[in-house]
Amino acid sequence: MDTIFDKIISKTIPAKIVLETPRLLAFHDINPQAPVHILVIPKKKAVSMDELREWDDATVGQFFKGIAEVARSVGLNENGYRVVLNTNLHGCQSVNYVHAHILGGHQLSGSFA
């Protein structure tokens, strides 16, 4: 079943794109939780972080390297940012497609749920 992220990749649903490469897509979250809130998704679909263990190391590395590249491209690297990856029910994953949240643009709270 197609998720909202599948539809964004196929350009069926519009998104405010920050960066697109052959391997990933980064775009602004429609419900931002920080002044800068960008989602990064691999174009190779995985339902959750758990599925990344089946990927080759180079592909996983490219995804994480891409996250850092996106953060730098919007100027978050100097003051810092948070990367959040929610996995499955207890991790509060809302879309069944692995994705990273880049949060920044101000001092973030140090607390976690």
Biopython code that builds the backbone (N, CA, C, O; Angstrom):
import numpy as np
from Bio.PDB.StructureBuilder import StructureBuilder

atoms = [
    (1, "MET", "N", (0.843, -1.179, 0.000)),
    (1, "MET", "CA", (0.000, 0.000, 0.000)),
    (1, "MET", "C", (0.890, 1.244, 0.000)),
    (1, "MET", "O", (1.871, 1.317, 0.739)),
    (2, "ASP", "N", (0.540, 2.206, -0.824)),
    (2, "ASP", "CA", (1.300, 3.449, -0.898)),
    (2, "ASP", "C", (1.052, 4.310, 0.327)),
    (2, "ASP", "O", (-0.079, 4.454, 0.789)),
    (3, "THR", "N", (2.131, 4.878, 0.842)),
    (3, "THR", "CA", (2.041, 5.828, 1.948)),
    (3, "THR", "C", (2.090, 7.238, 1.379)),
    (3, "THR", "O", (2.281, 7.428, 0.178)),
    (4, "ILE", "N", (1.919, 8.208, 2.238)),
    (4, "ILE", "CA", (2.043, 9.605, 1.810)),
    (4, "ILE", "C", (3.445, 9.853, 1.253)),
    (4, "ILE", "O", (3.610, 10.659, 0.338)),
    (5, "PHE", "N", (4.460, 9.167, 1.798)),
    (5, "PHE", "CA", (5.826, 9.370, 1.314)),
    (5, "PHE", "C", (6.021, 8.784, -0.081)),
    (5, "PHE", "O", (6.744, 9.363, -0.893)),
    (6, "ASP", "N", (5.393, 7.653, -0.374)),
    (6, "ASP", "CA", (5.436, 7.101, -1.732)),
    (6, "ASP", "C", (4.843, 8.114, -2.708)),
    (6, "ASP", "O", (5.365, 8.309, -3.805)),
    (7, "LYS", "N", (3.752, 8.753, -2.300)),
    (7, "LYS", "CA", (3.081, 9.723, -3.164)),
    (7, "LYS", "C", (3.904, 10.998, -3.332)),
    (7, "LYS", "O", (3.858, 11.623, -4.391)),
    (8, "ILE", "N", (4.649, 11.389, -2.313)),
    (8, "ILE", "CA", (5.526, 12.553, -2.434)),
    (8, "ILE", "C", (6.677, 12.228, -3.381)),
    (8, "ILE", "O", (7.035, 13.056, -4.218)),
    (9, "ILE", "N", (7.261, 11.041, -3.264)),
    (9, "ILE", "CA", (8.343, 10.632, -4.171)),
    (9, "ILE", "C", (7.854, 10.621, -5.616)),
    (9, "ILE", "O", (8.567, 11.066, -6.514)),
    (10, "SER", "N", (6.641, 10.116, -5.845)),
    (10, "SER", "CA", (6.105, 10.036, -7.210)),
    (10, "SER", "C", (5.546, 11.374, -7.698)),
    (10, "SER", "O", (5.085, 11.489, -8.834)),
    (11, "LYS", "N", (5.595, 12.380, -6.827)),
    (11, "LYS", "CA", (5.112, 13.742, -7.134)),
    (11, "LYS", "C", (3.594, 13.797, -7.301)),
    (11, "LYS", "O", (3.068, 14.734, -7.903)),
    (12, "THR", "N", (2.883, 12.790, -6.764)),
    (12, "THR", "CA", (1.428, 12.799, -6.752)),
    (12, "THR", "C", (0.921, 13.801, -5.727)),
    (12, "THR", "O", (-0.124, 14.424, -5.913)),
    (13, "ILE", "N", (1.678, 13.947, -4.641)),
    (13, "ILE", "CA", (1.377, 14.927, -3.592)),
    (13, "ILE", "C", (2.532, 15.912, -3.561)),
    (13, "ILE", "O", (3.692, 15.500, -3.545)),
    (14, "PRO", "N", (2.236, 17.209, -3.554)),
    (14, "PRO", "CA", (3.326, 18.193, -3.532)),
    (14, "PRO", "C", (3.998, 18.272, -2.162)),
    (14, "PRO", "O", (3.397, 17.959, -1.135)),
    (15, "ALA", "N", (5.248, 18.692, -2.178)),
    (15, "ALA", "CA", (6.000, 18.899, -0.940)),
    (15, "ALA", "C", (6.989, 20.031, -1.178)),
    (15, "ALA", "O", (7.411, 20.277, -2.309)),
    (16, "LYS", "N", (7.349, 20.709, -0.111)),
    (16, "LYS", "CA", (8.355, 21.770, -0.180)),
    (16, "LYS", "C", (9.722, 21.090, -0.041)),
    (16, "LYS", "O", (10.220, 20.878, 1.064)),
    (17, "ILE", "N", (10.307, 20.757, -1.182)),
    (17, "ILE", "CA", (11.524, 19.952, -1.221)),
    (17, "ILE", "C", (12.750, 20.790, -0.882)),
    (17, "ILE", "O", (12.919, 21.906, -1.373)),
    (18, "VAL", "N", (13.604, 20.221, -0.026)),
    (18, "VAL", "CA", (14.859, 20.839, 0.379)),
    (18, "VAL", "C", (16.001, 20.285, -0.467)),
    (18, "VAL", "O", (16.862, 21.031, -0.934)),
    (19, "LEU", "N", (15.998, 18.964, -0.659)),
    (19, "LEU", "CA", (17.056, 18.303, -1.414)),
    (19, "LEU", "C", (16.509, 17.013, -1.998)),
    (19, "LEU", "O", (15.774, 16.276, -1.339)),
    (20, "GLU", "N", (16.878, 16.752, -3.245)),
    (20, "GLU", "CA", (16.514, 15.480, -3.871)),
    (20, "GLU", "C", (17.739, 14.950, -4.585)),
    (20, "GLU", "O", (18.390, 15.664, -5.347)),
    (21, "THR", "N", (18.046, 13.692, -4.330)),
    (21, "THR", "CA", (19.133, 13.002, -5.013)),
    (21, "THR", "C", (18.539, 11.705, -5.581)),
    (21, "THR", "O", (17.374, 11.399, -5.329)),
    (22, "PRO", "N", (19.318, 10.957, -6.332)),
    (22, "PRO", "CA", (18.791, 9.677, -6.813)),
    (22, "PRO", "C", (18.407, 8.716, -5.690)),
    (22, "PRO", "O", (17.625, 7.789, -5.906)),
    (23, "ARG", "N", (18.960, 8.936, -4.477)),
    (23, "ARG", "CA", (18.734, 7.989, -3.386)),
    (23, "ARG", "C", (17.847, 8.491, -2.264)),
    (23, "ARG", "O", (17.332, 7.685, -1.489)),
    (24, "LEU", "N", (17.652, 9.803, -2.150)),
    (24, "LEU", "CA", (16.832, 10.305, -1.049)),
    (24, "LEU", "C", (16.075, 11.556, -1.423)),
    (24, "LEU", "O", (16.363, 12.217, -2.420)),
    (25, "LEU", "N", (15.089, 11.861, -0.583)),
    (25, "LEU", "CA", (14.281, 13.053, -0.753)),
    (25, "LEU", "C", (14.115, 13.688, 0.621)),
    (25, "LEU", "O", (13.794, 13.005, 1.594)),
    (26, "ALA", "N", (14.337, 14.999, 0.696)),
    (26, "ALA", "CA", (14.177, 15.740, 1.948)),
    (26, "ALA", "C", (13.200, 16.881, 1.695)),
    (26, "ALA", "O", (13.281, 17.572, 0.680)),
    (27, "PHE", "N", (12.270, 17.068, 2.640)),
    (27, "PHE", "CA", (11.241, 18.090, 2.469)),
    (27, "PHE", "C", (10.766, 18.571, 3.832)),
    (27, "PHE", "O", (10.921, 17.880, 4.839)),
    (28, "HIS", "N", (10.183, 19.772, 3.847)),
    (28, "HIS", "CA", (9.682, 20.345, 5.095)),
    (28, "HIS", "C", (8.454, 19.588, 5.579)),
    (28, "HIS", "O", (7.577, 19.234, 4.791)),
    (29, "ASP", "N", (8.400, 19.344, 6.890)),
    (29, "ASP", "CA", (7.254, 18.685, 7.513)),
    (29, "ASP", "C", (6.065, 19.639, 7.477)),
    (29, "ASP", "O", (6.228, 20.836, 7.714)),
    (30, "ILE", "N", (4.874, 19.127, 7.185)),
    (30, "ILE", "CA", (3.680, 19.979, 7.131)),
    (30, "ILE", "C", (3.162, 20.333, 8.518)),
    (30, "ILE", "O", (2.316, 21.216, 8.660)),
    (31, "ASN", "N", (3.667, 19.647, 9.544)),
    (31, "ASN", "CA", (3.287, 19.923, 10.927)),
    (31, "ASN", "C", (4.563, 20.090, 11.761)),
    (31, "ASN", "O", (4.883, 19.234, 12.587)),
    (32, "PRO", "N", (5.291, 21.194, 11.542)),
    (32, "PRO", "CA", (6.606, 21.327, 12.171)),
    (32, "PRO", "C", (6.555, 21.385, 13.691)),
    (32, "PRO", "O", (5.673, 22.008, 14.282)),
    (33, "GLN", "N", (7.533, 20.714, 14.311)),
    (33, "GLN", "CA", (7.674, 20.680, 15.762)),
    (33, "GLN", "C", (8.827, 21.560, 16.238)),
    (33, "GLN", "O", (9.120, 21.605, 17.432)),
    (34, "ALA", "N", (9.480, 22.258, 15.313)),
    (34, "ALA", "CA", (10.586, 23.165, 15.603)),
    (34, "ALA", "C", (10.623, 24.180, 14.454)),
    (34, "ALA", "O", (9.997, 23.958, 13.418)),
    (35, "PRO", "N", (11.351, 25.290, 14.626)),
    (35, "PRO", "CA", (11.441, 26.260, 13.534)),
    (35, "PRO", "C", (11.909, 25.641, 12.216)),
    (35, "PRO", "O", (11.445, 26.031, 11.145)),
    (36, "VAL", "N", (12.821, 24.685, 12.298)),
    (36, "VAL", "CA", (13.217, 23.911, 11.115)),
    (36, "VAL", "C", (12.864, 22.460, 11.411)),
    (36, "VAL", "O", (13.351, 21.881, 12.382)),
    (37, "HIS", "N", (12.020, 21.879, 10.573)),
    (37, "HIS", "CA", (11.613, 20.476, 10.737)),
    (37, "HIS", "C", (11.538, 19.872, 9.340)),
    (37, "HIS", "O", (10.597, 20.114, 8.585)),
    (38, "ILE", "N", (12.545, 19.090, 9.026)),
    (38, "ILE", "CA", (12.666, 18.494, 7.698)),
    (38, "ILE", "C", (12.610, 16.978, 7.830)),
    (38, "ILE", "O", (13.203, 16.400, 8.741)),
    (39, "LEU", "N", (11.903, 16.354, 6.926)),
    (39, "LEU", "CA", (11.846, 14.892, 6.852)),
    (39, "LEU", "C", (12.790, 14.427, 5.749)),
    (39, "LEU", "O", (12.852, 15.029, 4.678)),
    (40, "VAL", "N", (13.519, 13.359, 6.018)),
    (40, "VAL", "CA", (14.412, 12.768, 5.030)),
    (40, "VAL", "C", (13.986, 11.325, 4.849)),
    (40, "VAL", "O", (13.897, 10.567, 5.815)),
    (41, "ILE", "N", (13.720, 10.944, 3.597)),
    (41, "ILE", "CA", (13.290, 9.584, 3.294)),
    (41, "ILE", "C", (14.181, 8.996, 2.205)),
    (41, "ILE", "O", (14.563, 9.693, 1.265)),
    (42, "PRO", "N", (14.508, 7.721, 2.335)),
    (42, "PRO", "CA", (15.228, 7.070, 1.247)),
    (42, "PRO", "C", (14.240, 6.758, 0.125)),
    (42, "PRO", "O", (13.066, 6.491, 0.382)),
    (43, "LYS", "N", (14.710, 6.791, -1.096)),
    (43, "LYS", "CA", (13.828, 6.426, -2.205)),
    (43, "LYS", "C", (13.639, 4.914, -2.294)),
    (43, "LYS", "O", (12.669, 4.437, -2.885)),
    (44, "LYS", "N", (14.561, 4.169, -1.710)),
    (44, "LYS", "CA", (14.385, 2.717, -1.579)),
    (44, "LYS", "C", (13.556, 2.514, -0.321)),
    (44, "LYS", "O", (13.998, 2.846, 0.779)),
    (45, "LYS", "N", (12.368, 1.975, -0.477)),
    (45, "LYS", "CA", (11.425, 1.888, 0.634)),
    (45, "LYS", "C", (11.802, 0.824, 1.652)),
    (45, "LYS", "O", (12.199, -0.290, 1.311)),
    (46, "ALA", "N", (11.664, 1.207, 2.907)),
    (46, "ALA", "CA", (11.716, 0.299, 4.044)),
    (46, "ALA", "C", (10.587, 0.729, 4.962)),
    (46, "ALA", "O", (10.371, 1.926, 5.156)),
    (47, "VAL", "N", (9.875, -0.210, 5.520)),
    (47, "VAL", "CA", (8.730, 0.122, 6.366)),
    (47, "VAL", "C", (9.181, 0.749, 7.679)),
    (47, "VAL", "O", (8.544, 1.682, 8.168)),
    (48, "SER", "N", (10.276, 0.248, 8.258)),
    (48, "SER", "CA", (10.753, 0.784, 9.536)),
    (48, "SER", "C", (12.268, 0.650, 9.616)),
    (48, "SER", "O", (12.898, 0.042, 8.751)),
    (49, "MET", "N", (12.841, 1.228, 10.664)),
    (49, "MET", "CA", (14.277, 1.119, 10.911)),
    (49, "MET", "C", (14.716, -0.336, 10.966)),
    (49, "MET", "O", (15.828, -0.668, 10.553)),
    (50, "ASP", "N", (13.861, -1.193, 11.468)),
    (50, "ASP", "CA", (14.202, -2.610, 11.596)),
    (50, "ASP", "C", (14.577, -3.218, 10.250)),
    (50, "ASP", "O", (15.434, -4.100, 10.192)),
    (51, "GLU", "N", (13.954, -2.765, 9.175)),
    (51, "GLU", "CA", (14.253, -3.305, 7.846)),
    (51, "GLU", "C", (15.617, -2.867, 7.327)),
    (51, "GLU", "O", (16.153, -3.495, 6.413)),
    (52, "LEU", "N", (16.193, -1.804, 7.889)),
    (52, "LEU", "CA", (17.493, -1.347, 7.408)),
    (52, "LEU", "C", (18.591, -2.378, 7.650)),
    (52, "LEU", "O", (19.625, -2.348, 6.983)),
    (53, "ARG", "N", (18.378, -3.280, 8.587)),
    (53, "ARG", "CA", (19.382, -4.319, 8.843)),
    (53, "ARG", "C", (19.520, -5.244, 7.642)),
    (53, "ARG", "O", (20.523, -5.949, 7.525)),
    (54, "GLU", "N", (18.545, -5.258, 6.753)),
    (54, "GLU", "CA", (18.590, -6.082, 5.554)),
    (54, "GLU", "C", (19.271, -5.373, 4.390)),
    (54, "GLU", "O", (19.583, -6.003, 3.380)),
    (55, "TRP", "N", (19.504, -4.073, 4.520)),
    (55, "TRP", "CA", (20.155, -3.304, 3.463)),
    (55, "TRP", "C", (21.666, -3.487, 3.542)),
    (55, "TRP", "O", (22.213, -3.825, 4.592)),
    (56, "ASP", "N", (22.326, -3.257, 2.419)),
    (56, "ASP", "CA", (23.788, -3.303, 2.450)),
    (56, "ASP", "C", (24.307, -2.056, 3.169)),
    (56, "ASP", "O", (23.632, -1.029, 3.234)),
    (57, "ASP", "N", (25.516, -2.175, 3.701)),
    (57, "ASP", "CA", (26.089, -1.093, 4.508)),
    (57, "ASP", "C", (26.198, 0.218, 3.733)),
    (57, "ASP", "O", (25.975, 1.289, 4.297)),
    (58, "ALA", "N", (26.535, 0.142, 2.455)),
    (58, "ALA", "CA", (26.697, 1.361, 1.660)),
    (58, "ALA", "C", (25.380, 2.123, 1.549)),
    (58, "ALA", "O", (25.376, 3.351, 1.634)),
    (59, "THR", "N", (24.281, 1.433, 1.364)),
    (59, "THR", "CA", (22.976, 2.083, 1.227)),
    (59, "THR", "C", (22.552, 2.723, 2.539)),
    (59, "THR", "O", (22.051, 3.848, 2.547)),
    (60, "VAL", "N", (22.749, 2.018, 3.650)),
    (60, "VAL", "CA", (22.427, 2.593, 4.964)),
    (60, "VAL", "C", (23.303, 3.815, 5.210)),
    (60, "VAL", "O", (22.818, 4.851, 5.665)),
    (61, "GLY", "N", (24.575, 3.696, 4.914)),
    (61, "GLY", "CA", (25.495, 4.813, 5.101)),
    (61, "GLY", "C", (25.119, 6.022, 4.271)),
    (61, "GLY", "O", (25.222, 7.155, 4.743)),
    (62, "GLN", "N", (24.683, 5.797, 3.042)),
    (62, "GLN", "CA", (24.278, 6.903, 2.175)),
    (62, "GLN", "C", (23.057, 7.620, 2.726)),
    (62, "GLN", "O", (22.945, 8.839, 2.597)),
    (63, "PHE", "N", (22.137, 6.875, 3.344)),
    (63, "PHE", "CA", (20.957, 7.487, 3.949)),
    (63, "PHE", "C", (21.389, 8.410, 5.090)),
    (63, "PHE", "O", (20.959, 9.562, 5.158)),
    (64, "PHE", "N", (22.235, 7.903, 5.982)),
    (64, "PHE", "CA", (22.663, 8.719, 7.124)),
    (64, "PHE", "C", (23.558, 9.877, 6.698)),
    (64, "PHE", "O", (23.473, 10.965, 7.267)),
    (65, "LYS", "N", (24.393, 9.659, 5.725)),
    (65, "LYS", "CA", (25.214, 10.740, 5.200)),
    (65, "LYS", "C", (24.318, 11.812, 4.569)),
    (65, "LYS", "O", (24.592, 13.007, 4.685)),
    (66, "GLY", "N", (23.263, 11.379, 3.911)),
    (66, "GLY", "CA", (22.305, 12.317, 3.314)),
    (66, "GLY", "C", (21.616, 13.178, 4.363)),
    (66, "GLY", "O", (21.364, 14.360, 4.127)),
    (67, "ILE", "N", (21.309, 12.595, 5.521)),
    (67, "ILE", "CA", (20.687, 13.354, 6.607)),
    (67, "ILE", "C", (21.615, 14.498, 7.022)),
    (67, "ILE", "O", (21.174, 15.636, 7.181)),
    (68, "ALA", "N", (22.905, 14.186, 7.196)),
    (68, "ALA", "CA", (23.878, 15.212, 7.568)),
    (68, "ALA", "C", (24.004, 16.271, 6.477)),
    (68, "ALA", "O", (24.141, 17.457, 6.779)),
    (69, "GLU", "N", (23.960, 15.859, 5.225)),
    (69, "GLU", "CA", (24.052, 16.790, 4.099)),
    (69, "GLU", "C", (22.862, 17.753, 4.089)),
    (69, "GLU", "O", (23.028, 18.947, 3.841)),
    (70, "VAL", "N", (21.680, 17.238, 4.354)),
    (70, "VAL", "CA", (20.483, 18.083, 4.390)),
    (70, "VAL", "C", (20.597, 19.100, 5.517)),
    (70, "VAL", "O", (20.326, 20.284, 5.313)),
    (71, "ALA", "N", (20.996, 18.651, 6.707)),
    (71, "ALA", "CA", (21.134, 19.564, 7.850)),
    (71, "ALA", "C", (22.124, 20.678, 7.525)),
    (71, "ALA", "O", (21.873, 21.843, 7.835)),
    (72, "ARG", "N", (23.230, 20.331, 6.913)),
    (72, "ARG", "CA", (24.230, 21.337, 6.532)),
    (72, "ARG", "C", (23.671, 22.290, 5.479)),
    (72, "ARG", "O", (23.931, 23.492, 5.529)),
    (73, "SER", "N", (22.908, 21.761, 4.531)),
    (73, "SER", "CA", (22.392, 22.598, 3.434)),
    (73, "SER", "C", (21.427, 23.673, 3.911)),
    (73, "SER", "O", (21.247, 24.689, 3.239)),
    (74, "VAL", "N", (20.801, 23.457, 5.072)),
    (74, "VAL", "CA", (19.884, 24.478, 5.614)),
    (74, "VAL", "C", (20.522, 25.236, 6.778)),
    (74, "VAL", "O", (19.844, 25.988, 7.479)),
    (75, "GLY", "N", (21.825, 25.039, 6.982)),
    (75, "GLY", "CA", (22.563, 25.827, 7.951)),
    (75, "GLY", "C", (22.450, 25.397, 9.402)),
    (75, "GLY", "O", (22.717, 26.197, 10.298)),
    (76, "LEU", "N", (22.062, 24.160, 9.656)),
    (76, "LEU", "CA", (21.903, 23.708, 11.035)),
    (76, "LEU", "C", (23.190, 23.153, 11.650)),
    (76, "LEU", "O", (23.256, 22.952, 12.863)),
    (77, "ASN", "N", (24.197, 22.906, 10.838)),
    (77, "ASN", "CA", (25.394, 22.234, 11.330)),
    (77, "ASN", "C", (26.167, 23.049, 12.363)),
    (77, "ASN", "O", (26.781, 22.464, 13.255)),
    (78, "GLU", "N", (26.157, 24.365, 12.274)),
    (78, "GLU", "CA", (26.963, 25.177, 13.196)),
    (78, "GLU", "C", (26.418, 25.163, 14.622)),
    (78, "GLU", "O", (27.175, 24.926, 15.563)),
    (79, "ASN", "N", (25.130, 25.410, 14.800)),
    (79, "ASN", "CA", (24.546, 25.469, 16.139)),
    (79, "ASN", "C", (23.998, 24.135, 16.618)),
    (79, "ASN", "O", (23.785, 23.950, 17.816)),
    (80, "GLY", "N", (23.767, 23.208, 15.708)),
    (80, "GLY", "CA", (23.299, 21.881, 16.084)),
    (80, "GLY", "C", (21.852, 21.616, 15.747)),
    (80, "GLY", "O", (21.092, 22.524, 15.408)),
    (81, "TYR", "N", (21.491, 20.364, 15.848)),
    (81, "TYR", "CA", (20.153, 19.902, 15.493)),
    (81, "TYR", "C", (19.947, 18.520, 16.094)),
    (81, "TYR", "O", (20.883, 17.895, 16.593)),
    (82, "ARG", "N", (18.727, 18.065, 16.036)),
    (82, "ARG", "CA", (18.380, 16.727, 16.519)),
    (82, "ARG", "C", (17.875, 15.905, 15.339)),
    (82, "ARG", "O", (17.170, 16.418, 14.470)),
    (83, "VAL", "N", (18.239, 14.633, 15.318)),
    (83, "VAL", "CA", (17.725, 13.693, 14.323)),
    (83, "VAL", "C", (16.924, 12.645, 15.086)),
    (83, "VAL", "O", (17.429, 12.024, 16.021)),
    (84, "VAL", "N", (15.662, 12.454, 14.674)),
    (84, "VAL", "CA", (14.774, 11.505, 15.342)),
    (84, "VAL", "C", (14.286, 10.494, 14.307)),
    (84, "VAL", "O", (13.847, 10.858, 13.216)),
    (85, "LEU", "N", (14.372, 9.221, 14.675)),
    (85, "LEU", "CA", (13.841, 8.145, 13.846)),
    (85, "LEU", "C", (12.910, 7.321, 14.726)),
    (85, "LEU", "O", (13.368, 6.623, 15.631)),
    (86, "ASN", "N", (11.617, 7.396, 14.470)),
    (86, "ASN", "CA", (10.624, 6.643, 15.237)),
    (86, "ASN", "C", (10.422, 5.280, 14.573)),
    (86, "ASN", "O", (10.366, 5.174, 13.348)),
    (87, "THR", "N", (10.313, 4.246, 15.402)),
    (87, "THR", "CA", (10.166, 2.905, 14.854)),
    (87, "THR", "C", (9.009, 2.159, 15.507)),
    (87, "THR", "O", (8.981, 1.961, 16.722)),
    (88, "ASN", "N", (8.067, 1.756, 14.684)),
    (88, "ASN", "CA", (6.934, 0.916, 15.082)),
    (88, "ASN", "C", (6.049, 1.579, 16.148)),
    (88, "ASN", "O", (6.213, 2.761, 16.453)),
    (89, "LEU", "N", (5.128, 0.818, 16.699)),
    (89, "LEU", "CA", (4.074, 1.337, 17.578)),
    (89, "LEU", "C", (4.617, 2.061, 18.806)),
    (89, "LEU", "O", (4.255, 3.212, 19.053)),
    (90, "HIS", "N", (5.465, 1.415, 19.564)),
    (90, "HIS", "CA", (5.958, 2.026, 20.799)),
    (90, "HIS", "C", (6.905, 3.188, 20.534)),
    (90, "HIS", "O", (7.125, 4.020, 21.415)),
    (91, "GLY", "N", (7.458, 3.255, 19.350)),
    (91, "GLY", "CA", (8.315, 4.372, 18.962)),
    (91, "GLY", "C", (7.543, 5.519, 18.335)),
    (91, "GLY", "O", (8.128, 6.516, 17.913)),
    (92, "CYS", "N", (6.215, 5.370, 18.276)),
    (92, "CYS", "CA", (5.318, 6.407, 17.729)),
    (92, "CYS", "C", (5.550, 6.688, 16.248)),
    (92, "CYS", "O", (5.442, 7.835, 15.813)),
    (93, "GLN", "N", (5.868, 5.657, 15.471)),
    (93, "GLN", "CA", (6.026, 5.822, 14.027)),
    (93, "GLN", "C", (4.648, 6.035, 13.422)),
    (93, "GLN", "O", (3.763, 5.194, 13.582)),
    (94, "SER", "N", (4.458, 7.160, 12.724)),
    (94, "SER", "CA", (3.138, 7.503, 12.194)),
    (94, "SER", "C", (2.946, 7.123, 10.727)),
    (94, "SER", "O", (1.810, 6.988, 10.274)),
    (95, "VAL", "N", (4.033, 6.948, 9.978)),
    (95, "VAL", "CA", (3.956, 6.553, 8.572)),
    (95, "VAL", "C", (4.823, 5.305, 8.409)),
    (95, "VAL", "O", (5.977, 5.291, 8.837)),
    (96, "ASN", "N", (4.279, 4.277, 7.803)),
    (96, "ASN", "CA", (5.009, 3.020, 7.621)),
    (96, "ASN", "C", (5.998, 3.130, 6.461)),
    (96, "ASN", "O", (5.874, 2.462, 5.434)),
    (97, "TYR", "N", (6.970, 3.992, 6.671)),
    (97, "TYR", "CA", (8.052, 4.231, 5.708)),
    (97, "TYR", "C", (9.172, 4.849, 6.527)),
    (97, "TYR", "O", (8.968, 5.886, 7.159)),
    (98, "VAL", "N", (10.337, 4.245, 6.531)),
    (98, "VAL", "CA", (11.426, 4.771, 7.356)),
    (98, "VAL", "C", (11.712, 6.222, 6.966)),
    (98, "VAL", "O", (11.802, 6.558, 5.785)),
    (99, "HIS", "N", (11.852, 7.064, 7.976)),
    (99, "HIS", "CA", (12.134, 8.476, 7.727)),
    (99, "HIS", "C", (12.795, 9.092, 8.943)),
    (99, "HIS", "O", (12.571, 8.673, 10.079)),
    (100, "ALA", "N", (13.609, 10.089, 8.679)),
    (100, "ALA", "CA", (14.301, 10.806, 9.746)),
    (100, "ALA", "C", (13.725, 12.208, 9.836)),
    (100, "ALA", "O", (13.443, 12.847, 8.822)),
    (101, "HIS", "N", (13.554, 12.675, 11.066)),
    (101, "HIS", "CA", (13.147, 14.052, 11.328)),
    (101, "HIS", "C", (14.404, 14.828, 11.704)),
    (101, "HIS", "O", (15.119, 14.433, 12.624)),
    (102, "ILE", "N", (14.680, 15.919, 11.011)),
    (102, "ILE", "CA", (15.744, 16.834, 11.400)),
    (102, "ILE", "C", (15.062, 18.026, 12.050)),
    (102, "ILE", "O", (14.252, 18.704, 11.418)),
    (103, "LEU", "N", (15.387, 18.282, 13.304)),
    (103, "LEU", "CA", (14.758, 19.362, 14.069)),
    (103, "LEU", "C", (15.838, 20.345, 14.523)),
    (103, "LEU", "O", (16.878, 19.940, 15.042)),
    (104, "GLY", "N", (15.583, 21.623, 14.325)),
    (104, "GLY", "CA", (16.551, 22.630, 14.748)),
    (104, "GLY", "C", (16.010, 24.029, 14.563)),
    (104, "GLY", "O", (14.809, 24.241, 14.391)),
    (105, "GLY", "N", (16.928, 24.974, 14.602)),
    (105, "GLY", "CA", (16.552, 26.363, 14.407)),
    (105, "GLY", "C", (16.405, 27.123, 15.712)),
    (105, "GLY", "O", (16.211, 28.338, 15.695)),
    (106, "HIS", "N", (16.492, 26.435, 16.840)),
    (106, "HIS", "CA", (16.511, 27.066, 18.161)),
    (106, "HIS", "C", (17.033, 26.054, 19.180)),
    (106, "HIS", "O", (17.248, 24.888, 18.850)),
    (107, "GLN", "N", (17.231, 26.500, 20.401)),
    (107, "GLN", "CA", (17.675, 25.588, 21.463)),
    (107, "GLN", "C", (16.578, 24.580, 21.744)),
    (107, "GLN", "O", (15.467, 24.959, 22.114)),
    (108, "LEU", "N", (16.873, 23.305, 21.574)),
    (108, "LEU", "CA", (15.902, 22.253, 21.832)),
    (108, "LEU", "C", (15.961, 21.834, 23.292)),
    (108, "LEU", "O", (17.002, 21.958, 23.937)),
    (109, "SER", "N", (14.866, 21.347, 23.802)),
    (109, "SER", "CA", (14.805, 20.831, 25.163)),
    (109, "SER", "C", (15.619, 19.554, 25.255)),
    (109, "SER", "O", (15.696, 18.792, 24.291)),
    (110, "GLY", "N", (16.215, 19.322, 26.388)),
    (110, "GLY", "CA", (17.012, 18.120, 26.583)),
    (110, "GLY", "C", (16.205, 16.928, 27.044)),
    (110, "GLY", "O", (16.770, 15.857, 27.269)),
    (111, "SER", "N", (14.895, 17.080, 27.193)),
    (111, "SER", "CA", (14.087, 16.001, 27.742)),
    (111, "SER", "C", (13.577, 15.057, 26.653)),
    (111, "SER", "O", (13.371, 15.451, 25.505)),
    (112, "PHE", "N", (13.383, 13.809, 27.049)),
    (112, "PHE", "CA", (12.813, 12.791, 26.164)),
    (112, "PHE", "C", (11.676, 12.104, 26.910)),
    (112, "PHE", "O", (11.667, 12.039, 28.139)),
    (113, "ALA", "N", (10.721, 11.595, 26.145)),
    (113, "ALA", "CA", (9.568, 10.904, 26.744)),
    (113, "ALA", "C", (9.988, 9.579, 27.318)),
    (113, "ALA", "O", (9.158, 8.852, 27.865)),
]
sb = StructureBuilder()
sb.init_structure("model")
sb.init_model(0)
sb.init_chain("A")
sb.init_seg("    ")
for serial, (resi, resn, name, xyz) in enumerate(atoms, 1):
    if name == "N":
        sb.init_residue(resn, " ", resi, " ")
    sb.init_atom(name, np.array(xyz, "f"), 0.0, 1.0, " ", f" {name:<3s}", serial, name[0])
structure = sb.get_structure()
